[in-house]
Amino acid sequence: MPQHLISIADLEDGQLESLLELALELQARPEAHRSTLHGKSIGLYFEKSSTRTRVSFEVGMGQLGGQAVSLSTRDLQIGRGETIADTARVLSRYVDLLMLRTFEHGTVVEMARHATVPVINGLTDELHPCQALADLMTVHQEFGELRGRRIAYIGDGNNVAHSLMIACARAGVDFSIASPPGYEVADRYLDLARGLASGTGAGIEAGADPHAAATSADAVYSDVWTSMGQEKEQEQRLADFEGYTVGDDLMSRAKGDAIYLHCLPCHRGEEVTASVVDGPQSRVFDQAENRLHTQKALMLHLLDHA
């Protein structure tokens, strides 16, 4: 059976660290693996619009010598009722890897259940593991050793928060999230993260006070308050998230050399002020670049273990 990446929790002991080391190598020496995946291909399936995921996977596979095929519901017979299982079996005969960016988490799980090639979760409504890899790479670039660092997440306990929390637990990074009542991380992912953290010594905290969460943090992270598919909730969310904007005052609670992270796109004036996201502590564009390096590392890893 192929190894998939549906969640960071799928990685075995030591694999997360190896992936980050390979990503750093690929950034420093992009020519090192230039033709490693010559003759290989990845199918990219999108139910949601995409900038960073689409371009980083397409360019990344090209830089490794392979090719990418981008697909949507309009391109596949899924849009006309073909099952996920049948689609997985068929695409596995054509490509060496599959990446899905979908709404329902079950779509990726079902694809992985029936595919005979590695499947990558490029984002679901529950998890975003590829983003978490880039997040940790960015923190590693800034501070070196990850273990013992502290990341504060301010805002919605969404897919990005779930995956970052799990990744921090796996890497021995303290994680603290502050969310308004009703927008907390899901209990099953909080329990999963705390279980992983018991083996690495990471502290996993969930509360409602953004100032407490940001205190002494090495990195402060926020994401949009209204994600794709939640547009009808926007007015209510703007009201509910009042007081959760990451501004200069909140950043001052973190360490003096703390950095600001955001998975992008951002809404200046909502989850973050322009002074922070465009200021000297921001690393959001390094973070976006690191999607390319970590996903190249991930594709190499999964095909090496296929």
Phi, psi and omega per residue, in radians:
M1 nan 2.411 3.125
P2 -1.263 2.715 3.012
Q3 -1.476 2.323 3.097
H4 -1.903 2.901 2.938
L5 -2.175 1.590 3.045
I6 -1.663 -0.617 3.123
S7 -2.481 2.666 3.032
I8 -1.008 -0.478 3.120
A9 -1.134 -0.295 3.113
D10 -1.243 -0.362 -3.115
L11 -1.248 2.418 3.118
E12 -1.414 2.952 -3.128
D13 -0.960 2.251 3.092
G14 1.549 -0.286 -3.080
Q15 -1.258 -0.622 3.112
L16 -1.084 -0.799 3.130
E17 -1.104 -0.702 3.137
S18 -1.137 -0.689 3.104
L19 -1.088 -0.768 -3.133
L20 -1.160 -0.678 3.092
E21 -1.108 -0.731 3.117
L22 -1.156 -0.689 3.117
A23 -1.087 -0.722 3.106
L24 -1.135 -0.661 3.085
E25 -1.136 -0.747 -3.132
L26 -1.121 -0.597 3.080
Q27 -1.215 -0.752 -3.095
A28 -1.275 -0.619 -3.103
R29 -2.343 1.276 -3.065
P30 -1.067 -0.386 -3.127
E31 -1.352 -0.206 -3.017
A32 -1.099 -0.584 -3.100
H33 -2.122 0.539 -2.978
R34 -0.995 -0.660 -3.080
S35 -2.044 0.259 -3.038
T36 -1.034 -0.637 -3.088
L37 -1.832 0.498 3.080
H38 -1.014 2.281 -3.131
G39 1.510 -0.092 3.120
K40 -1.659 2.798 -3.130
S41 -2.518 2.694 3.072
I42 -2.240 2.343 3.023
G43 -1.661 2.213 -3.096
L44 -1.942 1.984 -3.080
Y45 -1.883 2.156 -3.063
F46 -2.100 2.099 2.887
E47 -1.688 -0.368 -3.124
K48 -2.017 2.632 3.066
S49 -1.110 2.769 -2.997
S50 -2.756 2.427 2.964
T51 -1.932 -1.159 -3.031
R52 -1.185 -0.763 -3.103
T53 -1.121 -0.853 -3.107
R54 -1.092 -0.906 -3.021
V55 -1.212 -0.702 -3.108
S56 -1.175 -0.674 3.096
F57 -1.233 -0.760 -3.132
E58 -1.108 -0.860 -3.124
V59 -1.174 -0.724 -3.118
G60 -1.062 -0.797 3.117
M61 -1.126 -0.666 3.094
G62 -1.105 -0.719 3.131
Q63 -1.154 -0.459 3.113
L64 -1.531 0.005 3.066
G65 1.707 -0.015 -3.129
G66 -1.779 -2.944 -3.140
Q67 -2.297 2.653 3.130
A68 -2.072 2.465 3.077
V69 -2.095 2.012 -3.130
S70 -1.619 2.339 -3.029
L71 -2.371 2.650 3.047
S72 -2.317 3.112 3.099
T73 -1.075 -0.454 3.101
R74 -1.270 -0.415 -3.092
D75 -1.583 -0.458 -3.054
L76 -1.875 2.785 3.125
Q77 -1.295 -0.074 2.996
I78 -0.946 -0.668 -3.141
G79 -1.131 -0.244 3.140
R80 -2.036 0.269 2.994
G81 1.865 -0.047 3.075
E82 -1.124 2.457 -3.054
T83 -1.259 2.745 3.042
I84 -1.073 -0.706 -3.122
A85 -1.053 -0.825 3.140
D86 -1.159 -0.676 3.109
T87 -1.091 -0.722 3.122
A88 -1.077 -0.769 -3.124
R89 -1.134 -0.710 -3.128
V90 -1.210 -0.883 -3.086
L91 -1.097 -0.527 3.110
S92 -1.113 -0.402 3.097
R93 -1.384 -0.262 -3.046
Y94 -1.874 -0.637 -3.004
V95 -2.134 2.896 -3.098
D96 -1.719 -0.309 3.125
L97 -2.507 2.676 3.016
L98 -2.259 2.372 3.030
M99 -2.177 2.326 -3.135
L100 -2.141 2.400 3.013
R101 -2.162 1.792 -2.916
T102 -2.321 3.005 3.027
F103 -1.439 -1.171 -3.075
E104 -1.252 2.237 3.103
H105 -1.088 -0.573 -3.121
G106 -1.091 -0.412 3.119
T107 -1.119 -0.783 3.127
V108 -1.188 -0.717 3.118
V109 -1.069 -0.768 3.141
E110 -1.149 -0.702 3.110
M111 -1.073 -0.785 -3.136
A112 -1.143 -0.568 -3.121
R113 -1.127 -0.569 -3.035
H114 -1.906 -0.228 -3.142
A115 -1.315 2.594 3.066
T116 -1.871 0.209 3.025
V117 -2.193 2.818 3.141
P118 -1.080 2.443 3.120
V119 -2.011 2.333 3.136
I120 -1.958 2.274 3.016
N121 -1.412 1.838 3.118
G122 -1.511 -0.073 3.040
L123 2.606 2.326 2.901
T124 -2.309 3.107 3.109
D125 -1.182 -0.197 -3.116
E126 -1.868 -0.611 -3.011
L127 -2.448 2.683 3.070
H128 -2.518 1.211 -3.023
P129 -1.135 -0.567 3.132
C130 -1.096 -0.645 3.097
Q131 -1.144 -0.713 -3.125
A132 -1.094 -0.617 3.088
L133 -1.092 -0.772 3.124
A134 -1.158 -0.610 3.121
D135 -1.081 -0.853 -3.112
L136 -1.188 -0.605 3.073
M137 -1.073 -0.689 -3.131
T138 -1.150 -0.735 3.104
V139 -1.144 -0.698 3.116
H140 -1.094 -0.739 3.115
Q141 -1.028 -0.672 -3.052
E142 -1.354 -0.703 -2.946
F143 -2.103 -0.174 -3.078
G144 1.478 -2.243 -3.087
E145 -0.866 2.261 -3.108
L146 -1.417 -0.697 -3.019
R147 -0.988 2.252 3.130
G148 1.621 -0.156 3.054
R149 -1.290 2.916 -3.091
R150 -2.313 2.202 3.084
I151 -1.992 2.269 3.077
A152 -1.867 2.260 3.125
Y153 -1.979 2.178 -3.072
I154 -2.006 2.001 3.073
G155 2.330 -2.615 -3.002
D156 -1.160 2.331 3.079
G157 -1.405 1.198 -2.978
N158 -1.756 -2.838 -3.107
N159 -1.058 -0.705 3.123
V160 -1.133 -0.774 3.125
A161 -1.090 -0.747 3.139
H162 -1.023 -0.862 -3.068
S163 -1.226 -0.665 3.112
L164 -1.140 -0.704 3.113
M165 -1.066 -0.774 3.134
I166 -1.151 -0.728 3.139
A167 -1.126 -0.724 3.107
C168 -1.090 -0.756 3.122
A169 -1.044 -0.733 -3.126
R170 -1.188 -0.593 -3.047
A171 -1.625 -0.041 -3.120
G172 1.368 0.467 3.127
V173 -1.774 2.272 3.082
D174 -1.169 2.443 -3.091
F175 -2.348 2.254 3.112
S176 -2.294 2.210 -3.137
I177 -2.088 2.393 3.045
A178 -2.084 2.096 -3.109
S179 -2.322 2.601 3.045
P180 -1.137 2.694 3.076
P181 -0.945 2.318 -3.122
G182 1.651 -0.146 -3.102
Y183 -2.149 0.398 -3.098
E184 -1.255 2.831 3.029
V185 -1.089 2.655 -3.138
A186 -1.156 2.441 -3.093
D187 -1.000 -0.663 -3.077
R188 -1.137 -0.588 3.117
Y189 -1.399 -0.565 3.042
L190 -1.118 -0.768 3.115
D191 -1.128 -0.712 3.110
L192 -1.064 -0.817 -3.129
A193 -1.087 -0.747 -3.130
R194 -1.174 -0.570 3.066
G195 -1.144 -0.760 3.090
L196 -1.147 -0.667 -3.101
A197 -1.153 -0.433 3.133
S198 -1.114 -0.387 3.124
G199 -1.651 -0.196 -3.087
T200 -2.064 -0.214 -3.136
G201 1.493 0.110 3.122
A202 -1.239 2.537 3.024
G203 -1.680 2.262 -3.133
I204 -2.083 1.996 -3.077
E205 -2.152 2.437 3.084
A206 -2.307 2.213 -3.127
G207 -2.688 -2.826 -3.082
A208 -2.099 -0.110 -3.045
D209 -1.697 1.891 -3.118
P210 -1.142 -0.552 -3.141
H211 -1.196 -0.700 3.099
A212 -1.140 -0.726 -3.118
A213 -1.107 -0.691 -3.057
A214 -1.369 -0.291 -3.070
T215 -1.040 2.181 3.092
S216 1.112 0.391 3.119
A217 -1.372 2.579 3.019
D218 -1.472 -0.467 3.120
A219 -2.512 2.402 3.073
V220 -1.996 2.300 -2.974
Y221 -2.215 2.422 2.950
S222 -2.501 2.858 -3.126
D223 -2.396 2.949 3.130
V224 -1.004 2.615 3.129
W225 -1.421 -0.421 -3.133
T226 -2.144 1.891 -3.096
S227 -1.519 2.986 3.110
M228 -0.997 2.289 -3.111
G229 1.652 -0.115 -3.117
Q230 -1.966 0.280 -3.010
E231 -0.996 -0.573 -3.138
K232 -1.200 -0.285 -3.127
E233 -1.650 0.027 -2.944
Q234 -1.002 -0.831 -3.093
E235 -1.065 -0.752 3.124
Q236 -1.146 -0.717 -3.136
R237 -1.135 -0.692 3.104
L238 -1.023 -0.650 3.108
A239 -1.265 -0.769 -3.070
D240 -1.181 -0.508 -3.088
F241 -1.645 0.168 3.087
E242 -1.024 2.291 -3.103
G243 1.670 -0.058 -3.125
Y244 -1.888 0.279 3.067
T245 -1.302 2.322 3.055
V246 -1.492 1.878 3.112
G247 -2.128 -2.986 -3.089
D248 -1.081 -0.640 -3.140
D249 -1.113 -0.777 -3.141
L250 -1.165 -0.705 3.114
M251 -1.099 -0.516 -3.134
S252 -1.182 -0.320 3.088
R253 -1.319 -0.413 3.133
A254 -1.360 3.119 3.109
K255 -1.122 2.766 -3.087
G256 -1.080 -0.505 3.133
D257 -1.799 0.349 -3.103
A258 -1.140 2.670 3.101
I259 -1.998 2.779 3.084
Y260 -1.900 2.378 -3.116
L261 -2.202 2.587 3.081
H262 -2.740 2.407 -3.077
C263 -1.362 -0.235 3.136
L264 1.135 2.611 0.004
P265 -1.264 2.715 3.139
C266 -2.009 2.764 3.077
H267 -2.029 1.667 -3.139
R268 -1.041 2.312 -3.104
G269 1.665 -0.170 3.044
E270 -1.866 -1.592 -3.073
E271 -1.334 -0.251 3.125
V272 -2.671 2.575 3.067
T273 -1.464 2.719 3.096
A274 -1.076 -0.582 -3.109
S275 -1.112 -0.483 3.120
V276 -1.524 -0.924 -3.047
V277 -1.183 -0.467 3.098
D278 -1.800 0.151 -3.069
G279 -1.649 -3.093 -3.026
P280 -1.217 -0.344 3.132
Q281 -1.491 -0.198 -3.063
S282 -1.293 2.369 3.059
R283 -2.191 0.451 -2.977
V284 -1.173 -0.512 -3.128
F285 -1.484 -0.506 2.932
D286 -1.078 -0.751 3.130
Q287 -1.046 -0.778 3.115
A288 -1.120 -0.738 3.093
E289 -1.038 -0.645 -3.058
N290 -1.211 -0.245 2.981
R291 -1.033 -0.669 3.138
L292 -1.105 -0.865 -3.044
H293 -1.204 -0.749 -3.107
T294 -1.226 -0.606 -3.139
Q295 -1.289 -0.561 2.998
K296 -1.090 -0.770 3.111
A297 -1.078 -0.710 -3.134
L298 -1.133 -0.762 3.127
M299 -1.106 -0.747 3.084
L300 -1.057 -0.780 -3.114
H301 -1.083 -0.854 -3.058
L302 -1.168 -0.664 3.123
L303 -1.276 -0.491 3.073
D304 -1.213 -0.463 -3.112
H305 -1.817 0.095 -3.098
A306 -1.234 nan nan
